[in-house]
């Protein structure tokens, strides 16, 4: 299994280290355009953009594990949900202050990721996939049956966020979008820094050959656990951003299809790249929620068709399009 | 102890009936993963297609002959669908891209089925003559569910004989253990793999139809079946026939007995049990011999 992931992802990360000046410029332009969107778009498309960015941060957390570390996961909804419900509960009972909700949600998710990850990262490959699926489903069942999370009805009555203590509540979708954008950019920056750091190198080492890394004398367990906690924290931050824009969270947001779509957005975008999965997340949300009405309500069918076509036309995902050269050695078939 | 068993006879039997169809459905998923290394996320959709064949051909009432005919039609459709899926996944390497492909197919199938059959719950009646109830240890129990258990056992025995006692079965088992070696002795493994895929899908469709009098047919059932089948095969051990059987029996009892004994914890038990098994025995309880976890 780890060999399979390696085959999909190996060339992409190498590519990201070339021409940093050009890439920084491109990233800067994208950030400026994203920041200016509320001045150009109406309330509805801005709401859509907020949802895309929150989901994209969740997808980035899946990518850190699946694409960079080679641990395919279906469980990040557990930490997304921890962040979202923590932010929502803080909003209902303590304060509507958005930065406080962000910090609380992220820390809670990181803590839950540390506790569960300590056990989960002892596995790898398809077993890791199924154990994380179990974690995600257990979280889904937990919020569905607990009273203080609102049970099946979800958590309602979350007040609009404020930025400063005692400040005005942010009711306009443009302001909420800016907050979601800030959270997304913070999360993406953390992901980029981690990927470029020594920890990121070790994470790719685990993906490309865990046994080799061990043979060189490096313990891989702390690497995998660190990656798991960072990814959990990012998913938690994504959850707080989701609640900030939706002002509602329910067990449905932690369902199996959310996990599956987050994982598939990574594969669609190009696992291991950071910008590819973000675009993959946008494709998933737009196809499922927005284009659905143009194809007679058959959003799932459209999304399914995109997935099927992408498998054959984009063997390395969206990010693979930008990089045509493929080293021959990455084509070797995995054994499992 | 006997009192307890008396009180829960029906529950235990319900668990066995669920286990029987879960086994019939999941064994194909397991063998496909074992032989082809393909995780077919469209497996639940094939089962749902089988259930809808029941809706179209059996519906509210049918004789046993018509029901059997529906099972045969469902199996034939499953066989074709399996062949198509085998051809589609043959050139796609890597579990993640296979997941993208097969889940894409599942999404398309789900919307097509919902368009054709509507999004409400469809019922399939048990065939006439089997829709009554009989006495089991002094308690009335639906005959059809006993038939489900019988069919599940028959499929298990038949598969065991084919896999363990025939040359064909030996080739399939060898392909699970070491595909390159089978290829090296001059056997076209693509044919073996396509056959296993088609046969597994035929069983999945037949199982979906067999389960339809109990579970019905509705959009979303494909996801439920897929998740249960995945849990069954990872608990039992991927690629293993005995593992799929043990996994199905465990999952059936956990699902049904769990609800009866510990209703407040029931929803946690299935995935809790799977997580526990995988952490203690990552290869599953009865892994296929010769296969690395």
Interface residues (C-beta under 8 A of the other chain):
Chain A: X1 X4 X5 X7 X8 X66 X72 X119 X122 X123 X126 X127 X130 X131 X133 X134 X135 X137 X138 X141 X142 X144 X145 X256 X257 X260 X263 X264 X266 X267 X268 X271 X298 X300 X301 X303 X304 X305 X306 X307 X308 X310 X311 X312 X315 X333 X334 X336
Chain B: X37 X39 X92 X93 X94 X95 X96 X97 X99 X100 X101 X103 X104 X105 X106 X107 X108 X109 X110 X111 X112 X115 X223 X227 X230 X231 X234 X238 X264 X267 X268 X270 X271 X272 X274 X275 X278 X279 X282 X292 X293
